[in-house]
Amino acid sequence: MKYYLLGKSGLRVSELALGTMTFGTDWGWGAAPDEARNMLDMYLERGGNFVDTASGYTNGSSEKFLGEFLGERRERIVLSTKYTQNTHNGDPNAGGNHRKNMVQSVEQSLSRMKTDYIDLLYLHTWDNTTPVEEILRGMDDLVRAGKVLYVGISDTTAWQISRMQTIADLRGWSPLIALQSEYSLVERTTERELIPMAKEMGLGLVVWSPLANGLLAGKYSREELKSSSAIESVAGGGRKALITGLGVINEQILNTVDEVKKIASEINKPAAVVALAWLRSKPAVTSILLGASKSAQLKTNLEVLDTTLSDEHLQRLDAVSAVDMGFPHRVLDHPAGRVGIFGGVSVERR
């Protein structure tokens, strides 16, 4: 296990993080206490130190499990949680990015996890209503009070995050040090704006859904994914229903999954490990969130620590999954445009 600094901070986090959205069976699926504890123990034994949860995961059971399981190990863990999700239907203030929900959520998280402080608090999802100054000042107050050590953000547009980081810098408030974002071989649009923004603004990238809800684990055949009978409602089925019901399946994604399976066969590794190894090779990625509902799944995913893909395999995966970067990247990166700017001379930033 390797460890990296998280963004422009001194916080050390392991290259693999443990996602605990599956801790608890309140949603009709997930891991019961004994299985959840086994997964936490397995992750820590392999050197992991970065554990992720959220106030809304499994109706609070995820945080409660961690409070029960960590015990004396709490101090060696970088414990992150998130606020935003509404925890009481019908109450407009029980969700959102505003200060009231932020403070209430943090107090509840501290109680459930039996800890005096949260290492990293994320804004979970942008609500499009709360002023950024209210969010940033609220986060800064929590840091100054010692209830939160660092702050981050998830599921928000690049322009909004960069604006927030600039305001925090100008006003001397606690900066955002982490961006949690979806990124995988079937979701590479993150490369257009979010990843360059994170690098420029000093946020470490923590990846969620690295296996695209299990699609990249190679569990389903091309025929299953293409079949009209497989297109089920998201709310009405299991993992396959979630994958197909979101309407993201296209020919390029099917080709990408096929290529992952081919390489997995060539190196005698599970498809999931190949997909994770591709992400692990990306210098922009600080940590990859592993989520599992069974110990066997987590054990398989942890094999990535012993797996390095060849340059040829990485190139094949890059090629089959490449996305159109769109405007303005298409213009700015065009060779003719570069000549027009630099006059045929190579200029690089060190």
MILUM-938479 format. One line per field, with one value per residue (C-alpha): residue in three letters; x, y, z. Coordinates in Angstrom, 1 decimal, always signed. Example, Ala and Ser with C-alpha at 12.3 -4.5 7.8 and 13.67 -1.06 7.14 Angstrom:
res = Ala:Ser
px = +12.3:+13.7
py = -4.5:-1.1
pz = +7.8:+7.1
END
This chain:
res = Met:Lys:Tyr:Tyr:Leu:Leu:Gly:Lys:Ser:Gly:Leu:Arg:Val:Ser:Glu:Leu:Ala:Leu:Gly:Thr:Met:Thr:Phe:Gly:Thr:Asp:Trp:Gly:Trp:Gly:Ala:Ala:Pro:Asp:Glu:Ala:Arg:Asn:Met:Leu:Asp:Met:Tyr:Leu:Glu:Arg:Gly:Gly:Asn:Phe:Val:Asp:Thr:Ala:Ser:Gly:Tyr:Thr:Asn:Gly:Ser:Ser:Glu:Lys:Phe:Leu:Gly:Glu:Phe:Leu:Gly:Glu:Arg:Arg:Glu:Arg:Ile:Val:Leu:Ser:Thr:Lys:Tyr:Thr:Gln:Asn:Thr:His:Asn:Gly:Asp:Pro:Asn:Ala:Gly:Gly:Asn:His:Arg:Lys:Asn:Met:Val:Gln:Ser:Val:Glu:Gln:Ser:Leu:Ser:Arg:Met:Lys:Thr:Asp:Tyr:Ile:Asp:Leu:Leu:Tyr:Leu:His:Thr:Trp:Asp:Asn:Thr:Thr:Pro:Val:Glu:Glu:Ile:Leu:Arg:Gly:Met:Asp:Asp:Leu:Val:Arg:Ala:Gly:Lys:Val:Leu:Tyr:Val:Gly:Ile:Ser:Asp:Thr:Thr:Ala:Trp:Gln:Ile:Ser:Arg:Met:Gln:Thr:Ile:Ala:Asp:Leu:Arg:Gly:Trp:Ser:Pro:Leu:Ile:Ala:Leu:Gln:Ser:Glu:Tyr:Ser:Leu:Val:Glu:Arg:Thr:Thr:Glu:Arg:Glu:Leu:Ile:Pro:Met:Ala:Lys:Glu:Met:Gly:Leu:Gly:Leu:Val:Val:Trp:Ser:Pro:Leu:Ala:Asn:Gly:Leu:Leu:Ala:Gly:Lys:Tyr:Ser:Arg:Glu:Glu:Leu:Lys:Ser:Ser:Ser:Ala:Ile:Glu:Ser:Val:Ala:Gly:Gly:Gly:Arg:Lys:Ala:Leu:Ile:Thr:Gly:Leu:Gly:Val:Ile:Asn:Glu:Gln:Ile:Leu:Asn:Thr:Val:Asp:Glu:Val:Lys:Lys:Ile:Ala:Ser:Glu:Ile:Asn:Lys:Pro:Ala:Ala:Val:Val:Ala:Leu:Ala:Trp:Leu:Arg:Ser:Lys:Pro:Ala:Val:Thr:Ser:Ile:Leu:Leu:Gly:Ala:Ser:Lys:Ser:Ala:Gln:Leu:Lys:Thr:Asn:Leu:Glu:Val:Leu:Asp:Thr:Thr:Leu:Ser:Asp:Glu:His:Leu:Gln:Arg:Leu:Asp:Ala:Val:Ser:Ala:Val:Asp:Met:Gly:Phe:Pro:His:Arg:Val:Leu:Asp:His:Pro:Ala:Gly:Arg:Val:Gly:Ile:Phe:Gly:Gly:Val:Ser:Val:Glu:Arg:Arg
px = +0.0:+1.3:+0.5:+0.0:-0.5:-4.2:-4.2:-2.2:-2.3:+0.0:-2.6:-1.4:-3.9:-3.6:-3.9:-7.0:-9.8:-12.6:-16.1:-18.7:-22.0:-22.6:-22.2:-25.7:-28.8:-31.3:-31.8:-32.5:-29.0:-25.5:-23.4:-24.6:-22.4:-20.1:-19.4:-18.8:-16.4:-14.5:-14.1:-12.8:-10.3:-9.1:-8.6:-6.7:-4.5:-3.4:-2.3:-5.3:-5.9:-8.6:-12.2:-15.1:-18.8:-21.7:-24.4:-27.1:-25.5:-27.9:-29.9:-26.9:-26.0:-22.7:-21.5:-22.8:-20.9:-17.7:-18.2:-18.6:-15.8:-12.9:-12.4:-8.8:-7.9:-9.7:-6.6:-4.7:-7.6:-8.3:-12.1:-14.1:-17.9:-20.2:-23.2:-26.1:-28.5:-31.9:-32.4:-36.0:-38.5:-40.8:-38.3:-36.6:-33.8:-32.9:-30.9:-28.9:-25.7:-26.7:-25.2:-28.1:-27.9:-24.1:-23.9:-26.7:-25.2:-21.8:-23.1:-25.0:-22.0:-19.8:-22.3:-22.8:-19.1:-18.2:-15.4:-14.6:-13.6:-14.0:-10.7:-12.4:-15.8:-17.2:-20.0:-21.8:-23.8:-24.3:-27.8:-27.9:-29.4:-27.0:-24.6:-21.0:-20.0:-22.3:-20.9:-17.3:-17.7:-19.7:-16.9:-14.3:-16.1:-16.2:-12.5:-11.8:-13.9:-11.9:-14.8:-13.5:-9.8:-10.1:-12.9:-13.6:-16.3:-18.0:-20.4:-20.1:-19.2:-15.6:-16.3:-18.2:-15.4:-12.7:-14.8:-15.2:-11.5:-10.6:-13.0:-11.6:-8.1:-8.9:-10.8:-8.4:-10.9:-10.1:-9.4:-10.9:-8.3:-10.2:-12.5:-14.5:-15.6:-16.8:-14.0:-13.5:-12.8:-16.5:-16.7:-13.8:-15.6:-14.1:-10.9:-12.4:-12.7:-12.7:-9.3:-7.4:-9.3:-8.4:-4.7:-4.6:-6.6:-4.8:-7.5:-6.6:-8.8:-10.6:-12.4:-15.8:-17.5:-14.2:-15.9:-19.0:-21.5:-19.8:-20.0:-16.2:-16.0:-17.0:-20.0:-22.4:-22.1:-22.5:-25.8:-27.2:-26.3:-27.6:-30.8:-34.0:-35.2:-32.3:-33.4:-35.2:-36.2:-33.4:-35.8:-37.0:-34.0:-30.5:-27.0:-27.8:-30.9:-28.9:-26.4:-28.8:-31.6:-29.4:-29.2:-25.4:-24.7:-23.4:-21.1:-18.0:-18.7:-19.4:-16.1:-14.3:-15.7:-14.7:-11.1:-11.0:-12.0:-9.4:-6.6:-7.8:-7.6:-4.1:-2.7:-4.8:-6.4:-10.0:-11.5:-12.2:-8.4:-7.6:-10.0:-8.6:-5.0:-5.7:-7.0:-4.0:-1.7:-3.2:-1.0:-4.1:-5.7:-4.8:-7.0:-9.5:-12.7:-13.3:-16.9:-18.1:-20.9:-18.9:-15.4:-14.7:-15.3:-13.0:-10.3:-10.4:-10.3:-7.3:-5.3:-4.7:-1.9:+0.0:-0.9:+0.8:-0.4:+2.1:+2.4:+0.8:-2.2:-2.6:-2.5:-5.1:-7.4:-6.8:-7.6:-10.8:-12.2:-11.1:-13.7:-14.1:-12.7:-14.9:-14.5:-12.3:-9.9:-10.3:-9.1:-6.5:-4.8:-4.8:-1.3:-2.1:-3.3:-0.2:+2.0:+0.1:+0.7:+4.3:+5.7:+6.9:+8.9:+8.4:+7.5:+6.8:+6.0:+8.3
py = +0.0:+3.4:+6.6:+10.1:+13.6:+14.6:+17.7:+20.7:+19.4:+17.4:+14.6:+11.2:+8.8:+5.3:+4.8:+2.6:+3.8:+1.7:+2.8:+1.9:+2.6:-1.1:-1.3:-2.1:-3.7:-0.9:-0.5:-4.1:-5.0:-4.6:-6.2:-7.3:-6.3:-9.4:-9.2:-5.4:-5.9:-8.5:-6.2:-3.4:-5.7:-7.0:-3.5:-2.3:-5.4:-4.6:-1.2:+0.9:+4.0:+5.9:+5.0:+6.8:+7.1:+9.6:+10.7:+9.3:+5.9:+3.0:+5.5:+6.1:+2.5:+2.8:+5.5:+3.5:+0.4:+2.3:+3.8:+0.2:-1.4:+1.2:+1.5:+2.1:+2.0:+5.3:+7.5:+5.7:+6.1:+9.0:+9.0:+10.9:+11.5:+13.7:+15.9:+17.0:+14.1:+14.6:+12.3:+13.3:+13.4:+16.3:+18.6:+21.0:+21.8:+18.1:+18.1:+20.5:+22.3:+25.1:+25.7:+24.3:+20.9:+21.0:+21.5:+19.1:+16.4:+16.8:+16.5:+13.4:+11.9:+12.5:+10.8:+7.8:+7.3:+7.8:+10.3:+13.9:+14.9:+14.1:+14.0:+15.0:+16.4:+16.5:+18.4:+15.4:+16.8:+20.4:+21.7:+24.7:+26.9:+27.6:+30.6:+29.4:+31.9:+30.3:+26.8:+27.9:+29.9:+27.1:+24.6:+27.0:+27.4:+23.7:+23.5:+26.3:+24.5:+21.4:+19.2:+18.8:+18.8:+19.2:+19.8:+18.6:+18.4:+15.8:+15.8:+19.5:+21.3:+22.3:+26.0:+26.1:+24.3:+26.6:+29.6:+28.3:+27.6:+31.1:+32.7:+30.5:+31.6:+35.3:+35.3:+33.0:+30.2:+26.5:+25.4:+22.4:+19.6:+16.8:+16.2:+13.0:+12.2:+9.3:+8.1:+4.8:+3.3:+3.8:+7.3:+9.4:+12.7:+13.7:+14.3:+17.3:+19.8:+18.2:+16.6:+19.6:+21.8:+19.6:+19.6:+23.4:+24.2:+21.8:+19.1:+15.5:+13.2:+10.4:+8.2:+6.7:+3.9:+2.8:-0.4:+1.5:-0.3:-3.6:-3.3:-3.4:-6.5:-8.5:-10.1:-9.6:-10.6:-8.3:-10.0:-9.5:-5.8:-5.2:-7.2:-5.2:-7.6:-6.5:-2.9:-2.8:+0.1:+1.2:+0.9:-2.5:-4.7:-5.5:-4.4:-5.2:-3.2:-0.2:-0.5:-0.9:+1.3:+4.4:+4.3:+4.6:+1.5:+2.1:+0.3:+2.0:+0.9:-2.7:-2.6:-1.3:-4.1:-6.6:-5.3:-5.4:-9.1:-9.9:-8.4:-10.1:-13.4:-12.6:-11.8:-14.3:-11.7:-10.8:-8.1:-5.9:-5.9:-4.9:-1.9:-0.9:-1.2:+1.2:+3.8:+3.1:+4.0:+7.5:+10.1:+12.4:+9.8:+10.1:+7.3:+4.8:+4.0:+0.2:-0.7:-4.2:-6.1:-9.3:-10.0:-12.1:-9.1:-6.8:-9.5:-9.7:-5.9:-5.7:-7.9:-4.6:-3.9:-6.8:-5.9:-3.6:-3.4:-3.3:-0.2:-2.1:-3.0:+0.5:+1.9:-0.6:+0.5:+4.2:+3.8:+1.8:+4.0:+7.5:+10.3:+13.3:+16.2:+18.7:+22.4:+24.3:+21.4:+20.4:+23.8:+24.4:+21.1:+21.1:+21.1:+24.0:+26.0:+25.2:+26.4:+29.6:+30.3:+29.1:+29.5:+25.9:+26.1:+23.7:+25.4:+23.2:+23.9:+22.2
pz = +0.0:-1.0:+0.8:-0.7:+0.5:+0.0:-2.2:-0.9:+2.7:+4.9:+5.4:+4.4:+2.9:+1.5:-2.3:-1.7:+0.5:+2.0:+1.0:+3.5:+1.8:+1.9:+5.7:+6.9:+5.3:+5.9:+2.2:+1.5:+0.5:+1.9:+4.6:+8.1:+11.1:+11.1:+7.4:+7.6:+10.4:+8.5:+5.5:+7.7:+9.4:+6.0:+4.6:+7.7:+7.7:+4.1:+5.2:+4.4:+6.5:+4.6:+5.5:+3.9:+4.8:+4.8:+7.1:+4.8:+4.1:+5.1:+7.2:+9.5:+10.1:+8.2:+10.6:+13.6:+12.5:+12.2:+15.7:+17.0:+15.0:+15.1:+18.9:+19.7:+16.0:+15.4:+15.8:+13.0:+10.6:+8.3:+8.8:+6.2:+6.1:+4.0:+4.6:+2.3:+2.0:+3.5:+6.5:+7.3:+4.5:+4.6:+6.4:+4.0:+6.4:+7.0:+3.7:+1.6:+1.8:+4.2:+7.6:+9.6:+8.0:+8.0:+11.7:+12.6:+10.3:+11.8:+15.4:+14.4:+12.7:+15.7:+17.9:+15.7:+15.1:+18.7:+17.9:+18.9:+15.4:+11.7:+9.7:+6.4:+5.9:+2.3:+0.9:-0.7:-3.5:-4.8:-4.0:-6.4:-3.7:-0.8:-1.2:-1.4:+1.3:+3.7:+3.0:+3.2:+6.4:+8.0:+7.1:+8.4:+11.7:+12.2:+11.5:+14.0:+16.6:+16.2:+15.1:+11.6:+10.5:+6.7:+4.2:+0.7:-1.9:-4.1:-7.1:-8.0:-11.2:-11.8:-12.2:-8.9:-7.0:-8.5:-7.5:-4.0:-3.6:-4.7:-2.2:+0.6:-0.3:-0.5:+2.8:+4.7:+5.2:+5.3:+1.7:+0.1:-0.1:-1.7:-4.6:-4.6:-8.1:-10.4:-12.6:-14.4:-17.8:-18.7:-17.1:-18.4:-18.9:-15.6:-17.5:-19.3:-16.5:-13.1:-13.1:-14.5:-12.1:-9.1:-10.0:-10.5:-7.4:-5.0:-4.5:-4.2:-6.4:-4.6:-7.0:-6.5:-8.5:-10.0:-11.3:-12.7:-10.3:-11.1:-14.9:-15.1:-13.0:-16.1:-14.5:-17.3:-21.0:-23.9:-24.7:-21.2:-21.3:-24.8:-24.4:-24.2:-21.5:-19.3:-19.4:-16.0:-13.9:-11.5:-8.5:-9.4:-9.5:-8.4:-9.7:-13.4:-13.2:-11.9:-14.7:-17.5:-16.1:-16.1:-19.9:-20.1:-22.1:-25.6:-28.1:-26.8:-23.2:-24.4:-26.3:-23.2:-21.0:-23.7:-23.7:-19.9:-20.0:-22.7:-20.7:-17.6:-19.4:-20.7:-17.3:-15.4:-13.1:-12.4:-14.7:-11.7:-10.8:-14.4:-14.2:-10.8:-12.0:-14.9:-12.4:-10.1:-13.0:-13.3:-11.6:-11.1:-8.8:-5.1:-3.7:-5.1:-3.1:-2.9:-2.0:-1.5:+0.2:+0.7:+2.1:-1.0:-3.3:-1.2:-1.2:-5.0:-5.3:-3.0:-5.5:-7.4:-4.9:-6.5:-10.1:-12.5:-16.1:-19.0:-21.1:-24.0:-21.8:-20.6:-24.1:-25.2:-22.4:-23.0:-26.7:-26.4:-23.6:-24.9:-24.8:-27.1:-25.0:-26.8:-27.0:-26.1:-25.6:-29.3:-30.4:-27.7:-28.2:-32.0:-33.5:-35.8:-32.9:-30.9:-33.7:-33.9:-30.3:-29.8:-33.4:-33.6:-30.4:-27.6:-24.3:-21.2:-17.5:-15.0
END
